[in-house]
Amino acid sequence: MPLTKEKKTMKKTISKIEMVTELMEDQEATWSYSAAVALIDYLEDIETKHGDAIEFVPEKLREEYTEYQNMTEIHEEYPILKTIEDLEAVTHVIKFKGGFIISEV
């Protein structure tokens, strides 16, 4: 019987504050504290609703989600999207005190 190397991974459970801290310390991202908390809350809600664990990889979150302070900032990047309803029709929107987080359109 041939020996094969199986790729095994270990999982580490980290707290919400550890995840927020990792997002805030990501030198290539510019998450505000409020946005980092809102994003983690959103991901925890998804886990709860679907019953599946989400792998926490700050680099992937940076690539998939963007924080905006207001609709003016969003409109500058996506001129066709005039309202929050337009935005919600094409992507996930996380509203929080201080702005919005959207998954890339």
HELIX and SHEET records of a PDB file:
HELIX    1   1 LYS A   16  GLU A   25  1                                  10    
HELIX    2   2 TYR A   33  HIS A   50  1                                  18    
HELIX    3   3 PRO A   58  GLU A   64  1                                   7    
HELIX    4   4 MET A   71  GLU A   77  1                                   7    
HELIX    5   5 ILE A   84  VAL A   90  1                                   7    
SHEET    1   A 3 TYR A  65  TYR A  68  0                                        
SHEET    2   A 3 GLY A  99  SER A 103 -1                                        
SHEET    3   A 3 VAL A  93  PHE A  96 -1                                        
END                                                                             
